[in-house]
Amino acid sequence: MVLKKLKSYGELVMFSHTLFSLPFALIAMIWAADGLPTATTMF
């Protein structure tokens, strides 16, 4: 039952699209911070 709810939520959020966009977000953070951002900025 929990897995079914988790799968349903994953389809709602389009989890695969989120995973695809993570590298681009990381590159943008590194570029904006002009190097590695602090841990608080990342989280």
N, C-alpha and C positions, 0 to 999 in steps of 0.2 A: 504494500500500500504506500509506503514512504517512497519507494523508487518510482512508482507511478506518478506521485505528486511532483517529485523532483524532475522527472522527464517532462511533465506538463509545463512546469515552470521554465525549464530549459528551452522549450519550444516557444514559449511566450517571449522570452528575452532575446531569443536568437543567439544562443550561447556560442555557436560557431562563428557568427559575425563578430562577437566580442573578442574571441581568441584571435581572429584575423587582424583586428585593429590594434591589439596591444603593442606590437613592435613599433607601429607608427606613433603611438602615444609616447612610448619610451624615447624614441628618437626626437620627438618634439620637445620633451622635457629636458633632454640633454642639450639640445640646441638652445633652448630658451635660457637655461641656467649657465650657458657658456662653459660646460663641463659637467661633471656629475652633480646632480642636485642633492641636497641634504635628505636624510631619511624622513624627516618630518614633511618635507615637500612631497616626497613620493607617496606617503600614506595619508 
